[in-house]
Amino acid sequence: MFLDRIKPLDAILATAEKKSLHRSLGWFQLTLMGIGCVIGTGIFVLTAVGAQKAGPGLMIAFAIAGLVCIVAALCYAEIAAMIPVAGSAYTYSYATIGEFFAWTVGWALIMEYAIAASAVSVGWSGYFSGTVLGGLGVELPTWLSAGPLALGGVDGGFINLPALLIALLVTGLLVIGTSESAKVNAVLVAIKVTALTAFVAITLTSSDFDTSRFNPFLPAGVFGGWGTGVGAVGAAATMFFAYVGFDAVSTAAEETKDPQRNVPIGLVGSLLFCTVFYVLVAAGAVGTIGGQPILDAMGIPLEAGSPELARQCAMPQYADALVCSNEPLAHVLKVLGFTGFGNAIGLAAFLALPSVILVLIFGQTRIFFVMSRDGLLPERLSQVHPRFKTPHIVTIITGLAVAVAAAFFPVGQLADISNAGTLYAFLMVAVAVMVLRVKDPQRKRHFKVPMVWVVAPATIIGCLLLFLNLPLAAMLFLPAWGVLGLVVYFGYSRSQSHLGRGIIEVVDDVAGEETMVPIHPPADGN
């Protein structure tokens, strides 16, 4: 049977218990951590994409996506507190539902992180070209600042050079081992929150704010139709990207004082704060300059990132449209005449987004690294550079893939594809939580999901709902990527797996060496 390999949880926990994790974090620190991780590309860049899908209903989209994230976050928290080791949902799946499903989750996470990093790179490029270069009076030629029209770019576009270069620059930093400073991160969080607070204050009190701009509120309805990616739920499937990062809070459960109380406060508190913030930002943007989508002849919003939308946005009548902007929040303030504040918003995004790219590429390479260390991918990929002490081979491969995708594809398409992988991983974490409750009910849990048999199924239903409301191309990308993954798994990984060969890898933190511990091989001998 190909579903028979489950990595012993005791072995994983024995490794984890070698680490000394001091419980020092309270609910306030966890909440701030969540806010810092969540606020990023989604709100700074995808506001325009969400408005094109749902119009003013973007406000509801943020609420729907936030609700799905809250129930998923609780599932993450329980299992992260039990299995506080590298690998995220991949490791959780390996220890609960087996190697095959763990492979599918890891394979999806590889795609998710890399494409998300590409999306952030494209978002950063919009603010760099519009605010930084524009402020200096420099205008990049179209063929160097956007992808080709056929791929959803702009007419005359060929390559998004700034997006390509920022992805390569961050990759270079990761290869040589440059890490983020906690103080720098704190400053960036303050910059992001201050910028968005200023945006909300300016727009909601502006004389240009007009409630008539919210009519029609749901131009594409709540459900725009399966595979269309439009409507409030379709927009929620895209705006889900604006919340990714909250799992950093769940992984801190092992270092939290009174985790049963403080973890849910930190998770739910940060997500609720960001949701309210996002709804206010959307209200300010729509109420001041409007947020109605550009419709086709049938009255349906044009697909975000499509060549036809790009052609429409090039027309003079849509020059000031929110849905056509590459730097939507800065664009709103500039249209209102607050050019200085608009430039400040753009500068905040310019400064803050590279750190998000770094975290995403870092996360992708570590998933790759752990899968390679388990033998599911060539072990050469987990080779550490003798000087920089980083997994340089997999980092370079990842960085090149991120840079190429960022150079040629628009942010909306990349975010939708990334979300497909994220939703699958979140769904599997909810499954893993329920499996462990049945298989190992006596296992010590530093945090337990309240009403798990309601919350976990709600997570699964919510993830499926959002997935089925992604654009058809994004939905199809995940199974296509999955088929490629199955070819790799059955053609290489299953026979090379350490677990399949009867070996468990345990890391000795004191000696700094890896000890290969033999176990009984599975009955099929593979």
C-alpha positions in Angstrom: 0.0 0.0 0.0 1.3 3.5 -0.9 -0.4 5.1 2.1 1.4 3.0 4.8 4.4 5.2 5.6 3.9 7.5 8.6 6.9 9.1 10.3 6.9 8.2 14.0 5.7 11.2 15.9 7.8 10.2 19.0 10.9 10.4 16.9 10.0 13.9 15.7 9.2 15.1 19.2 12.3 13.5 20.6 14.3 15.7 18.2 12.2 18.8 19.1 12.6 18.2 22.9 16.4 18.6 22.5 15.7 22.3 21.9 15.3 24.6 24.9 12.3 26.8 24.2 11.8 29.5 26.8 8.1 30.5 27.3 8.3 34.3 27.2 5.7 35.5 24.8 2.3 36.9 25.9 -0.8 37.7 24.0 0.2 41.2 23.1 3.6 40.2 21.6 1.8 37.4 19.6 -0.8 39.9 18.3 1.9 42.3 17.2 3.8 39.4 15.5 0.7 38.4 13.6 -0.1 42.0 12.5 3.5 42.4 11.3 3.4 39.2 9.3 0.0 39.7 7.7 0.1 43.3 6.5 2.0 43.3 3.3 1.4 42.8 -0.4 -2.2 41.8 -0.2 -3.4 45.2 1.0 -0.8 47.3 -0.7 -1.2 45.7 -4.1 -4.2 43.4 -4.5 -6.8 46.0 -3.5 -7.1 46.9 -7.2 -7.4 43.2 -8.2 -10.1 42.6 -5.5 -12.1 45.7 -6.7 -12.0 44.4 -10.2 -13.5 41.1 -9.0 -16.1 42.4 -6.6 -16.3 46.2 -6.8 -17.3 47.7 -3.4 -18.1 44.1 -2.3 -14.3 43.9 -1.7 -15.2 44.9 1.9 -17.1 41.6 2.3 -14.4 39.7 0.6 -11.9 40.7 3.2 -14.3 39.6 6.0 -14.8 36.2 4.3 -11.1 35.5 3.8 -10.4 36.6 7.4 -13.0 34.2 8.8 -11.5 31.2 6.9 -8.0 32.2 8.2 -9.2 32.4 11.8 -10.5 28.8 11.9 -7.4 27.6 9.9 -5.2 29.4 12.4 -6.6 27.6 15.4 -5.9 24.2 13.7 -2.4 25.4 12.9 -1.8 26.4 16.5 -2.7 23.0 18.0 -0.5 21.0 15.7 2.4 23.5 15.7 2.5 23.3 19.5 2.7 19.5 19.3 5.2 19.3 16.5 7.5 22.4 16.9 10.0 21.5 14.2 10.9 22.7 10.7 8.7 21.8 7.7 5.3 23.4 8.6 2.3 21.5 7.1 4.6 19.1 5.3 6.0 17.8 8.6 2.6 17.8 10.3 1.2 15.6 7.5 4.2 13.2 7.5 3.6 12.5 11.2 -0.1 12.0 11.0 -1.5 10.9 7.6 1.7 9.6 6.0 4.4 10.2 3.5 2.2 10.2 0.3 0.0 13.1 1.6 3.0 14.8 3.1 4.6 14.8 -0.3 1.6 16.4 -1.9 1.5 19.1 0.8 5.2 19.8 0.5 5.0 19.9 -3.3 2.1 22.3 -3.0 4.0 24.5 -0.5 7.0 24.6 -2.8 4.7 26.1 -5.5 2.9 28.3 -3.0 5.9 30.0 -1.5 7.8 30.5 -4.8 4.8 32.0 -6.7 3.8 34.1 -3.7 7.3 35.6 -3.7 6.9 36.3 -7.4 3.6 38.1 -6.7 5.2 40.3 -4.0 8.1 41.1 -6.4 5.6 42.3 -9.0 3.8 44.3 -6.4 7.0 45.9 -5.2 7.9 46.8 -8.9 4.7 48.8 -9.2 5.5 51.0 -6.2 9.2 51.3 -7.3 8.3 52.4 -10.8 5.4 54.6 -9.8 6.6 56.2 -6.6 10.4 56.0 -6.5 11.3 56.4 -10.1 8.3 58.6 -10.8 9.3 60.9 -8.0 12.8 61.2 -9.5 11.3 62.0 -12.9 12.4 58.7 -14.4 10.1 56.6 -16.5 11.1 53.1 -17.5 10.1 52.2 -21.1 7.0 50.0 -21.2 9.0 47.0 -22.5 11.1 47.0 -19.3 8.4 47.6 -16.8 5.7 45.1 -17.5 5.2 41.6 -18.9 3.8 41.0 -22.4 0.1 41.7 -23.1 -0.5 38.0 -24.0 0.3 37.0 -20.4 -1.8 39.8 -18.8 0.8 42.5 -18.9 0.4 45.7 -21.0 0.5 46.6 -24.6 4.2 46.9 -25.6 5.4 45.2 -22.4 8.1 42.5 -22.6 9.7 42.0 -19.1 9.2 43.4 -15.7 12.8 44.3 -15.0 12.4 45.7 -11.4 10.5 42.6 -10.3 13.2 40.4 -11.8 16.0 42.3 -10.1 14.5 42.5 -6.7 13.9 38.7 -6.7 17.5 38.1 -7.7 18.8 40.6 -5.1 16.9 38.9 -2.3 18.1 35.5 -3.4 21.6 36.7 -3.3 21.1 38.0 0.3 19.7 34.6 1.3 22.7 32.7 -0.3 25.3 34.7 1.6 23.3 34.4 4.8 22.0 37.9 5.4 19.3 37.8 8.0 16.6 40.2 9.1 17.1 42.2 12.2 14.3 42.1 14.8 14.7 45.9 15.2 14.5 46.5 11.4 11.4 44.3 11.3 9.8 46.3 14.1 10.5 49.6 12.2 9.0 48.1 9.0 5.9 47.0 10.9 5.5 50.6 12.4 6.0 52.1 8.9 3.3 49.8 7.4 0.7 50.4 10.1 1.4 54.1 10.2 1.0 54.4 6.4 -2.3 52.5 6.4 -3.6 54.5 9.4 -2.9 57.7 7.5 -4.6 56.3 4.4 -7.8 55.5 6.4 -7.8 58.8 8.2 -7.3 60.9 5.0 -9.8 59.0 2.8 -12.7 58.5 5.3 -12.6 62.2 6.2 -12.1 63.5 2.7 -14.7 65.8 1.1 -14.5 63.5 -1.9 -15.9 60.6 0.1 -19.4 59.8 -1.4 -21.5 56.8 -0.3 -23.1 56.8 -3.8 -19.8 55.2 -5.1 -20.8 52.0 -3.2 -23.8 51.5 -5.5 -24.0 48.9 -6.9 -22.3 47.2 -3.9 -22.1 43.7 -5.5 -21.9 44.3 -9.2 -20.9 40.6 -9.8 -23.0 39.2 -6.9 -21.9 37.2 -3.9 -21.0 34.2 -6.1 -19.9 35.2 -9.5 -20.0 31.7 -10.9 -17.8 28.6 -10.6 -14.4 29.1 -12.2 -14.9 32.8 -12.9 -13.1 34.1 -9.9 -15.4 37.1 -9.6 -18.1 38.2 -7.0 -17.5 38.7 -3.3 -16.4 35.1 -2.7 -14.2 35.1 -5.8 -12.5 38.2 -4.5 -12.2 36.6 -1.1 -10.3 33.7 -2.8 -7.8 36.3 -4.1 -7.7 38.5 -1.0 -6.9 35.4 1.1 -3.4 36.3 0.0 -3.6 39.4 2.2 -3.7 37.2 5.3 -0.9 34.6 4.6 1.7 34.9 7.2 -0.4 34.4 10.3 1.0 30.9 10.7 4.2 32.5 12.2 2.1 33.1 15.3 1.0 29.5 15.5 4.6 28.3 15.2 5.4 30.4 18.3 3.0 28.4 20.5 5.8 26.5 22.1 7.4 29.7 23.3 4.2 31.2 24.7 3.2 31.7 28.3 -0.2 30.1 29.0 -0.6 29.0 25.3 -4.1 27.7 25.9 -5.2 31.4 26.5 -2.6 33.5 24.7 -2.3 31.7 21.4 -6.0 32.1 20.4 -5.9 35.7 21.5 -2.8 36.4 19.5 -4.1 34.6 16.4 -7.7 35.8 16.4 -6.7 39.2 17.7 -4.2 39.9 14.9 -6.5 38.5 12.2 -9.5 40.6 13.5 -7.4 43.7 13.7 -6.1 43.2 10.1 -9.6 42.4 8.8 -11.1 45.6 10.3 -8.1 47.6 9.0 -8.5 46.0 5.5 -12.3 46.8 5.4 -11.6 50.4 6.4 -8.9 50.7 3.7 -11.2 49.3 1.1 -14.0 51.6 2.2 -11.7 54.6 2.0 -10.5 53.7 -1.5 -13.9 53.0 -3.0 -15.7 55.9 -1.3 -13.3 58.5 -2.6 -12.5 57.5 -6.2 -14.8 54.6 -6.8 -14.1 50.9 -7.2 -16.5 49.6 -9.8 -15.0 46.9 -12.0 -14.6 47.2 -15.8 -17.3 45.0 -17.4 -17.5 43.1 -20.6 -20.4 43.2 -23.1 -22.4 40.7 -20.9 -22.0 42.9 -17.8 -19.5 40.6 -16.1 -16.2 41.9 -14.7 -13.2 41.3 -17.0 -10.8 38.8 -15.6 -8.1 40.4 -13.5 -4.7 40.1 -15.2 -6.3 39.4 -18.6 -5.1 41.0 -21.9 -8.6 42.5 -22.4 -8.5 44.3 -19.0 -5.0 45.6 -19.8 -6.3 47.0 -23.1 -9.3 48.7 -21.4 -7.0 50.1 -18.7 -4.8 51.7 -21.4 -7.8 53.9 -22.5 -7.9 57.5 -21.2 -11.3 57.1 -19.5 -9.8 54.6 -17.1 -6.6 56.5 -16.3 -7.8 57.2 -12.7 -9.6 53.9 -12.1 -8.7 52.1 -8.9 -8.9 48.7 -10.7 -6.2 49.8 -13.2 -3.5 50.9 -10.8 -0.3 49.0 -10.0 0.1 51.0 -6.8 -3.6 51.3 -5.7 -3.3 53.0 -2.3 -0.7 55.6 -3.4 -2.8 56.1 -6.6 -5.9 56.9 -4.5 -4.2 59.6 -2.5 -2.5 61.1 -5.6 -5.9 61.3 -7.4 -7.3 63.1 -4.3 -4.5 65.6 -4.5 -2.5 64.3 -1.5 0.6 63.6 -3.6 3.0 63.8 -0.7 1.0 61.3 1.4 0.6 59.1 -1.7 4.4 59.1 -2.2 4.8 58.2 1.5 2.5 55.2 1.1 4.4 54.1 -2.0 7.7 54.6 -0.1 6.3 52.5 2.8 5.5 49.6 0.4 8.9 50.1 -1.4 10.7 49.7 1.9 8.6 46.9 3.5 7.8 44.5 0.7 11.4 43.2 0.1 11.4 41.7 3.6 8.2 39.8 2.7 9.9 38.5 -0.5 12.8 37.4 1.7 10.6 35.5 4.2 8.7 33.8 1.4 11.8 32.6 -0.5 13.3 31.6 2.9 10.2 29.5 3.7 10.2 27.8 0.3 13.8 26.8 0.5 13.4 25.4 4.0 10.5 23.2 2.8 12.6 22.1 -0.1 15.5 21.6 2.3 13.5 19.4 4.7 12.1 17.3 1.9 15.6 16.8 0.5 16.9 15.8 4.0 14.1 13.2 4.2 15.4 11.7 0.9 12.2 12.7 -1.0 14.3 15.0 -3.2 17.9 14.7 -4.2 20.1 15.1 -1.1 22.5 17.3 -3.0 19.8 20.0 -2.9 20.2 20.2 0.9 23.9 20.7 0.6 25.1 23.6 2.8 27.6 26.1 1.5 30.9 25.6 3.2 31.4 29.4 3.8 27.9 30.9 4.1 26.3 27.9 5.8 23.1 28.2 3.8 21.4 25.7 1.4 22.8 27.6 -1.6 21.8 25.2 -4.3 18.1 25.1 -3.6 18.1 28.9 -2.8 19.5 29.7 -6.2 17.1 27.4 -8.0 14.2 28.9 -6.1 15.4 32.5 -6.7 15.7 31.9 -10.4 12.2 30.5 -10.7 10.8 33.3 -8.6 12.5 35.9 -10.8 11.4 34.4 -14.1 7.7 34.2 -13.0 7.9 37.8 -11.6 9.3 39.1 -14.8 6.5 37.9 -17.1 3.2 37.5 -15.1 0.9 40.0 -13.4 0.4 40.0 -9.7 -3.3 38.9 -9.7 -2.7 35.7 -11.6 0.3 34.8 -9.4 -1.6 35.5 -6.2 -4.5 33.2 -7.3 -2.1 30.4 -8.1 -0.3 30.8 -4.9 -3.6 30.7 -2.9 -4.5 27.4 -4.5 -1.5 25.8 -2.9 -2.0 27.6 0.4 -5.6 26.5 0.7 -4.7 22.8 0.1 -2.0 23.0 2.8 -4.4 24.6 5.3 -7.1 21.9 4.5 -4.6 19.1 5.2 -3.6 20.7 8.5 -7.2 20.6 9.6 -7.4 16.9 8.5 -4.2 16.2 10.5 -5.6 17.8 13.7 -8.7 15.5 13.5 -6.6 12.4 12.7 -4.3 13.0 15.8 -7.4 13.6 18.0 -8.6 10.1 17.1 -5.2 8.2 16.8 -3.4 9.8 19.8 -5.9 11.5 22.1 -3.6 11.2 25.2 -0.8 13.1 23.5 0.2 16.3 25.5 -1.2 19.4 23.7 0.0 22.8 24.8 -2.9 24.3 22.9 -6.2 22.5 22.0 -8.6 23.8 19.4 -11.9 24.6 21.1 -14.8 22.7 19.5 -12.4 20.9 17.2 -15.1 18.9 15.5 -16.7 22.1 14.4 -13.6 24.3 13.7 -11.7 21.7 11.7 -14.5 20.8 9.3 -15.3 24.5 9.0 -11.7 25.0 7.9 -12.0 22.3 5.3 -15.3 23.7 4.0 -13.9 27.2 4.0 -10.8 26.2 2.1 -12.8 24.3 -0.5 -15.2 27.2 -0.9 -12.5 29.6 -1.6 -10.6 27.2 -3.9 -13.7 26.5 -6.0 -14.1 30.3 -6.4 -10.7 30.9 -7.8 -10.3 31.5 -11.5 -10.4 28.2 -13.5 -6.8 28.6 -14.6 -5.6 28.9 -11.0 -7.8 25.9 -9.9 -6.3 23.8 -12.8 -2.8 24.8 -12.0 -2.7 23.0 -8.7 -3.8 19.5 -10.0 -1.5 19.9 -13.0 1.4 20.7 -10.6 0.2 17.8 -8.5 0.4 15.4 -11.4 4.0 16.4 -12.0 4.6 15.9 -8.3 3.2 12.3 -8.5 5.5 11.5 -11.4 8.5 12.7 -9.3 7.2 10.9 -6.2 6.7 7.5 -7.8 9.6 7.8 -10.2 12.2 8.9 -7.6 11.1 9.9 -4.2 9.3 6.8 -2.9 12.3 4.6 -3.6 14.8 7.1 -2.2 12.8 8.0 0.9 14.8 7.6 4.2 11.6 6.4 5.9 11.0 3.9 3.1 14.5 2.6 3.4 14.0 2.1 7.2 15.9 5.1 8.4 14.8 7.9 10.7 16.9 11.1 10.7 17.5 12.6 14.2 19.5 15.8 14.6 21.7 15.9 17.7 21.7 19.7 18.5 24.5 19.3 21.1 27.0 17.6 18.8 25.7 19.4 15.7 25.7 16.1 13.8 23.0 14.0 12.2 22.5 10.4 13.4 20.7 7.9 11.2 18.6 5.6 13.3 17.4 2.4 11.6 13.9 1.2 12.1 12.0 -1.8 10.6 11.3 -1.1 6.9 7.7 -1.1 5.7 6.1 -4.4 4.6 6.3 -3.5 0.9 10.0 -3.1 1.1 10.0 0.1 -1.0 
